[in-house]
Amino acid sequence: MRAFIKKNNTLHNQIFLLFSVLAVINISAVTIIGYNKFSSVYDEIVQEQLEQTSIELNSSIEAKYSQISMIASQVSTDEDIQNLMYQLLSQPDLASLQAQTFKRTLNRYYPYIDSILDYRFYKLDGAGLFPASQELNLIIDDQSIQRALDAEGQLIWVGQDTKSHRYSYAIKVIKLMNHSYKKSGFLVLKLANEYFDTQFGDSDNFIQIFDDSEQFLTGQNSAKLLLSDEGEIFIDDEPFYVVKSVSPRTEWTIYVAQSMANYNQKTQKIQLFLVGIALIGVVLGFLLSWIIASYITSPLKQLIEAMRKGPKRQLLHIEETNSYLEMHTLHHTYNQFITDIERLIEEVYEKQLLQQQAELKALQSQINPHFLYNTLNTFYWKLIDEGKDELADYVLSMSALFKYSVSATTTDTDVVTLQQELEQVEHYLNLMKMRLDDRLTWHIQCESELKTVQIPKLLLQPFIENAIIHGIEPQRTKGMIDIIIRSKGRDLLSIIIQDNGKGMPATTLDNLNKMTDIPTGMNHIGVHNIRLRLAIHYSENVADSLHFKSDENQGTKVSLILPKEEKHS
């Protein structure tokens, strides 16, 4: 018996025993008193509260549905949309040319409701107008299409997307307001079901919403679909009270479930009782805090005194005691902690030495490029003195190009003016002409007001290099590179780089133009890097404007649209 008591005489067990006794006394008193107080009014409070909540939720959901319907009406009656639909009735072949107009018009409506993910337009026969790639019957069933035709312009709820339960569709007929209300096509809305989510209470309370076809739409804590359940039910052995209501506008069914175990905390009739329980809890809390502090601080004081025995508060190992199992473990852990600190101090010292070596190597790596740059300048002046002006020009171009490249890696500045970038392109072409001689000519056209526009450094050189290496050099004919930079509206500029070289196969061209997904364009690392830089510096839309056009044996054309970013002094 004594051995058993000694083995289990731990601080953990003493605290556990004390808390267990107090918890049993406290919970027993609360349960007995609470049962007598709450049982008489419980059912009435639950029902009245949930019915009121159901009415409020119905109103909220109807308001959201009305808002979606209003946005759909505004889009379908928008003057630009009306004109587009009228034009496409008579000239359906223009659908692909009007895509940008659709996008520009719809951009005005996306901010109103974030959960409307997409606006889609179709002809009456189901062919896609915008986007033109998908047929209507692939996402909307024939019955819903007929309902939309019969509804005479009202928004018809279709239901869940067959590919994802997170989205749903709604459809309406577009009528031409200035042409005898003639039906011109369909407007389809793709919506996120979470838009109709309504937070209700805490995690033990939840709602579920089903549309008029009894498909689950949205809701919290929806591990179990309630469907026709109503009244008192059990979910995972926990009692819930469920109220069902149907929206007269949308014909959707809303289930509101309230946890019966927690509902009594929300009633006003238990307020005085909760105050009494709180007072009891405060008294017991003070008592427990005093007892716990006494049991914890007594053995800890022994540890503190042992730690203070070290001279000048040095970190010293202490003798491990056997008063309690926990204290023995604590002393052992402390000694291990001191050992780990000593080891970490040694590791930190070694890392400091390695850091100093790394900094020295970094300094050397900065000195070496500048030494080479200065050496090239020395060669240039030596060649000038000897009268070798042409070769001196090549060395000067190489020196300028090298300095430009070095500054791109040793400084934080990654933006230059268009004039600076074109100067470096000239240096690079001069070097290439030294190798190709008369086989290489070029022509640069740049509007003067664009020369102060800022662009990422070394943006154009990779395209020039590809044009020479893959286009002009493999052929024996004279090669020509045209660089054309001009304004495109007030805020954009157009860059075109074209050559008369070898061109590229259709498959290679198709792969280059399909690399619109920035993270996955690794088959052409040079183009991938340029797209990635454009996406980081501007946006993915700018990166997607990079386009290649080529015909074999006729040359390649690269086009890019950039925003104007003027340099301010």
N, C-alpha and C positions, 0 to 999 in steps of 0.2 A: 504493500500500500504506500509506504513512504517513498519507494523507488518510483512508483507511478506519479505521485504528487510532485516529486522533484523534477521528473522529466517534463511534466506539463506546466510547471510553475514559470510560465513565460509572461512577459508584458502583454503580448498579443492576447493570450487567453484571459488574463485578468480584465482587460478592456472589453473584450468580447462578452464575458460573463456579465459585467456591469451593464453594458448596453442592452443585452438581452432581457435582463430582469426589468429594467426601466421601460423598454419598448413594450413588453407584454402588459405591464400595468397601464401604460398610457393608451395603447391601442384598445385594450379591453374596455376601458372607461369610455373612450370615444365611440366605440362600436355600439355599446349598450345604450348610451344616451342618444346617439345619432339615429339609431333605428327607430326609437320611440318618437323622435321629433319629426323625422322626415317622411315616414311611410304614409301618413295621412294626406299629404299635399303633393306627393311626388308625381303621380300620374297626371293630375290636372296641369301642373306647371310644364311638364314635358310636352303635352299636346298643344297647349296654347302657344308656347314659344316656337315650336317647330312649324306650326301653321303660319304664324307671322313671318318666320324666316322664309318659308316657301313662297309666300306672296311677294316678298321683297326680291327674292331671286328671280321669280318670273318676270317682274318688272325690269330688272337689270338685264336679263337676257333678251327680252323683247326690245329694249332700248338699243342694245348692241346690234341686234338683227336689223332694226330700223335704220341704224346708222350705215350698215353695210348696204342696205337697199337704196338709201339716199345717195351714197357714193356711186353705186352702179348706175343710178338714173342720171347723175351728173356726167359720168363718163360717156354714157350712151347718147346724151343730148349735147355733148360738147360740140361746139361749132366746127372745130378741126376734124373731129371724129366723124361728124355728119358729112362733111365735104369729102373725106376720104372714102367713106362707105358708098357715097353716091358715085364718085369717080370709078370705084372698083366694080360697081354694078355694070357699067358700060364698057370698062376696060380692065377686065380681071387680070390681064397679063402684067399690069403695073404693080401687082401686090408686092413683089420683092423689092421694087424701087421705092416703095413708100414705107419700108421698115423703119427708117430713121425718123420719119414724121410721126409714126406711131409711138416710137420710144420717147421722142421729145415731148409729145403731148401727154403721155402717161406719167412722165416724171413729175408733173404737177400734182398728181393725185396720190402717188405712193406715200408721201409723208402723212396723209390724213389718218390712215389706219395701217399700222405696221403689219398687222396679221393678214392683210390682203397681200399675198406673196406674188400674185401674178394676175395680169389682165390679158385675156386671149380673145382674138376675134376670128370668126369663121363665117363662111358663106352659108346661105340657106341649104345648100346641098352637102354641107359638112366639111368642105375643103378649107384648109387653114389659110387665113389671111395674114395673121401676125400672132405667133410665129407661123411661118408657112409650112413647117416640116411635119406637123402632126395633124391627123384627121380628127374630127369631132367625135366620131363614134368609137374612138379608142379610149376616151375618158368619160363620155356621157352615154348612157344607154338610150335606146330609141324611145322608151316610154317617157323619160324625163324631157327629151327633145320635143315630143309631141305636147307634153304638158306646158312647156314654155311657149310653143306656138299658140296654144289655146288660151294662155294667160294674158295675151294682148299687152305685153310689155312689162308685166309684173315679174319680179325676181323669184325664181323657182329653186328651192333647195334640192340638190341632187343627192348628196350623201358623201360617204367616205370615199377617198381615193383607193382604188383596188390595190395599189402598190404600197400604201402606207396608211395606217390608221390615224396618223397624226394630222392628216390633211383632208379637206373636204372640198366639194365643188358646188357652185351655184350658177344658174344660167338664166338669161333673159333675152328676149328678142329686141333687136335694134330697129326702131322705126325712123324713117326720114321725116323730120318735122316739116320741112319746106316742100315736100313732094307727096302730099296727100297721105302722110303717115304710112308710106309703103314700107313693107318689111324688107330690110336689106341684109340681115345676117344675125349672128348671135354674138353676145358678149358672155364669156365664161370667166368666173372669178375662182381662183385657187386660194383657199384660206387655211390658216393654221387653227386647228381645233382648240388650242390653248387660249385663243381669244375669248372663248365663252367660259373659261375657267373662272370660278368665283370662290375666293377663299372664304372659309366658314369655320370659325372656331379654331381649335388646335388639332393635333394629329389624330386624336381619338374621334373627331367629328368630321364628316365628309359629305359631299354631294356627288351625285352621278346624273348625267344628262344623256338622254336617248332621243334621236330624231324621230320623225313621224313614221319611219320604216323600222323602228325598234333597233337601229344600229347604235352601238355605244359611241357617243360623241366625245365627251370629256368628263373629267371629275377627279377628285383627289382620293388617294387611298383606295384605288379601284381594283384591289386584288380579287374581290368578289363582285360580280355584276348583280345588282339587286333585282332588275327586271320587274316582275309583278309583286315582289315582296312588299308588304306594308304592315304597319303595326309593330309589335315587339318581336324581334328576331335575334338569333345568335350568330355572331361572326367570330370564328376562332375561339369558341366557348366564351365569348364576351357578349353581354346583352346590349342591344341597340334598339332604339325606337325610330321607326321609319315612317315618314309622311310622303305621300305621292301627290303630285299635282301636274296638270296638263295646261300648257300655254295656249290660250284661245287664238293667238295670232300665228304662231309657228307650228302648233300641234306637237310640240316637243314635250316629253315627259321628264319631270325633274323629281329625283328622289333625294330627300334630306334625311340623313341618319345622325342621330345624337347618341353618344355614349351615355348610358344610364348610370355608369359607375362614377362619372365625373360631373354630371349635370347639376348635382345638388350644390356645387360650389358657386353656381351662378344665380341662385335664388336669393331674393331679399329676405325671405322668412327665416333663413338660418344665420343671418348676420350677427345677432346677439350671441348665438351659440358659438360661432367661429371666434368672436372676441374672447369668450371664456376659454376656448381651447388655446387661443394664442397666449393668454395670460399663463395658463398652465405650462405651455411650451417654454415660455420665457423663464419661468421659475426652474423648471427642470433643466433648461439650457445652462443657467448659471451654476446649478448644482453639478451638472455633468462636467462643465468646463473646469470647475475647481478641482474635482476629483481627478480628471484626466491630466491637468497640469501638474498635480502633486505626484502622480505615478510616473509621468514622463520626465519631469525636470530633476527628480531625485537622482536617478542613475546617470542622467546627462551631466549633472554637476561634477560627478566623479571623472568623467571623460574630460571636461573643461580643465579641472585642476591638474590632471595628468599632462595635458597639452601645454599648460603654462609653466611646467617645470623646466622646459628647455631654456638655455641662456639666450638672452636678447631675442626671444620669440622666434628662434630658429625652428624649422620643421624637423622634428625628431620623431623616431619610432617610439611607441609607448608599449608598456606591458599589457598584454591582453588579460582581462578579468573574466571570471566565471560566475558573476552574480546572477545574470539572466542570459538566456540563450541569445536574445536580441542584442544585448550589450556586448557579449562575446563576439558576435558577428560584426557589430559596429566597430569594435576595436580592431578586429582583423581587417575589415574593409579600409579603415583609416590608415593602417600601416601599409596596405597595398597601394592606397592612394598616394602616400608619400613616395613610395618606390616608383610609381608611374610618373610623378612630377619630376623626380630626378632624371628619369629617362627622357622625358619630354624636353627638359632644359637642355640636355645634351643634343637632342635632335634639332631644337631651335637654333642652337649654336652652329651646327653643321649646315642647316639651311641658309643661315646668314652668309656663311662662307660661299655656298653655291650661288646665292643671289649676287654677291659681289663679283664673282667670276662671270655670271651671265651679263651683268651690267658692263663689265669690261669688254666682253665680246660684242655687245650691242654698240658700244662706242667705236670699236674697231670697224664694225660693219658699216658705220656711217662715214668713217674716214676714208675707207677704200674707194667707194664710188666717187667722192670728191677728188681724190688723188688722180683717178683715171680721167675725170673731166678736165682737170688742170693740165694733165699731160697732153690731151687732145688739143687744147688751146696752144700749148707750146709747139706741137707739130704744125698747127695752122700758121703761126707766125714764121716758123722756119721755112715752110713751103713758100710763103709770100716773099721772104727774103731771097729765095732761090729762083723766083719767077715762075713757079709752078702754080699759077692762079687757079686753073681748073681743078687740080687735085686738092688745092687748099679749100676750094668751095665745098668739095665733097667732105673733107674733114670738118669744116665748119658746120655743115648740115648734120653730120654724125654727132658732133659735140652738142649742138642745140637739142637734137632729138634725145640724146642720152641724158642731158640735164633735165629735160622735160619729163622723161620717164622716171629718173631718180627722185625728183621732187614729188612724184605721185605716190611714192612708197615711203618717203622719209618725212613727210609733212601730213598734217591733218586736212589740208585743203584738197578737195576732190572736185572742185568746180572751177571752170575757166570760161573766159569769153569765147564766142564763136571765132573771133579774129585770131586769138591765140591758138585755138585748135587747128584752124586752117593753115596757120604758119607752120605748125609741126607736120601737117600733111604735106606741105610743099617740101619740107626737109626730107621727109621719107621718100617722096617721089623722086627728088634729086638723087638720092642714094640708089634707088631702083633703076634710074636711067643710066647710072654708071655701069650697071650690069647689062641692061637691055639695049642701051644706045638708042638708035632711031626707031626701034620697035615699040617704044613707049612714048606717047604724048598724052597730055591732059589739059583740061580746061575747067576752071573754077568760076562759077557765077554766084555771087552773093550780094544781095541788096545791102547797100551801105548802112541803112538804119538797123540792120539785124546783127551787125558785127559786135555790138555790146551785149547781145543776149548771152546769158550764162547757160552752159551745158555741162554734163559730167565729163571729166578729163578722159582723154583717150577713147572717145566714143566712136569717132569716124575712122581711125587708123585701121581697126580690124577689118572693116569692109573693103578699104583700099587694098590691104594686104591680100585678102581673099580674091579680089578681082585680078590682081597681078599673078599670084601663084597658081590659082585654079582656072583662071579665064584666059589671060593674055600669054603667059609664059609657055604653056603647052603648045601654042600655035606659032607658026613661023611668019605670020602676017603682021602688019603693023597694028599695034594695039592703041586704043583710045579710051580714056576714062573721063567722063563728064560728071562734075559735082555741081548740082544746082540747088541753091537755097533761096527760097522766096517766102513771102508772107502768105498765110492762109487765114484770111479774116483778120480781126483785130487782135486776137489773143493767141494765135497759133502760128507756127512756121512749118514749112514742108522742106524736108531734106531728101534729095534724090541722088543716088550714086549708080551710074550705069556704065557698062563697058561693052565692047564689041568682041568679047572673047569667046571661049569655048562653050559657055552656057552649062546647063546641068540637065540630067534626066528628069522626067516628070515625077518619078517616085521620090527622088531627092528633094525636088522643089515642094512636093506635097508635104513631106515630113517637116521641112523647115517652116512652112506656113501653118502647120497644125500645132506647133509647139506654143500654144497659148497658155498652157498650164505651167506656171513658173517653176514649181519644184521638180518637174519630171522631164525637162528638156535636156537630157544628158547625152543624147546621141550626137549632138553637135555642140561641143563644149564652148566654142567661141560664141556662137549665137546664144546659147543658154546664159552665159555670163552677161552678155549685153542686155538680154531681156530681164535678167535678175537685177542688174544695176538700174535699169529704167523703172522697174516696179518699185524698188526701194526709194529711188530719188523722186519719182513722180507718183505713179500709180500703176496698177495692173492694166488699166485701160490704155495708158500710154504705151506700155510694153506690147500690148496686143496690136497696136497700130503698125508695128514693124512688119513689112510685107515684102516678099520676094516674087519677082516675075522673071522667067527665063525661058528661052528656046535654045535647043541644042544648035551649036555652030552659029548662033546669032547674038549671043551676049546675055548678060544678066542685069536686072534692074532692081535696086533696093530702095524702098521708100519708107519714110518715117515721119510721123507728125508729133511735134513737141510743143509744149506751152512756152510762151515767151517769158523769160525771167531776166529782166534788165539788171545790169550791174549798177549799183548806186555808189557814188564816191563819197 
